[in-house]
Each structure stands twice: as C-alpha cells, then as structure tokens.
C-alpha cells in the first residue's frame, strides 16, 4: 500500500465510526485513484491538490 494512501486511511479516523463504515472504503479508493491520475499526469506537485 502506498504511504499516501495509508496516511489518508489514518486521517479518516477523524470521521465518526458510522461514516467510516459506510464510506471509508469508497473514499480511500477514490483517493488512491486520484493519486494515480496525478502521478500519471507528470505534474510532480499535483498531489498537493488532493
């Protein structure tokens, strides 16, 4: 697992447990997909927009 995605998962602990159970996996997958898109775009600082 990517370090950025692992950090994002830890940040989700701020959300209420009910919210994390309902949306946590989808939010993490979306973040990972957006991260991959930014890496493929060739803009090294694009990750900061996420």
FENQUIVEN-V701816 format. One record per residue. N is the residue number from 1. PHI is phi in whole degrees, 0 to 359 (none if undefined). D_LAST is the distance of its C-alpha to the last C-alpha in whole Angstrom. Layout:
N;PHI;D_LAST  N;PHI;D_LAST
This chain:
1;none;18  2;295;15  3;300;14  4;293;11  5;292;11  6;297;14  7;296;13  8;299;11  9;300;14  10;294;16  11;294;13  12;293;14  13;296;18  14;291;18  15;289;18  16;300;22  17;303;23  18;299;24  19;293;20  20;299;19  21;297;22  22;284;21  23;234;18  24;303;16  25;294;17  26;295;16  27;295;12  28;294;12  29;296;13  30;298;11  31;299;8  32;298;10  33;294;11  34;296;8  35;297;8  36;298;11  37;298;11  38;295;9  39;294;12  40;285;14  41;288;13  42;82;15  43;258;13  44;299;12  45;265;10  46;299;7  47;298;5  48;291;5  49;286;4  50;290;0
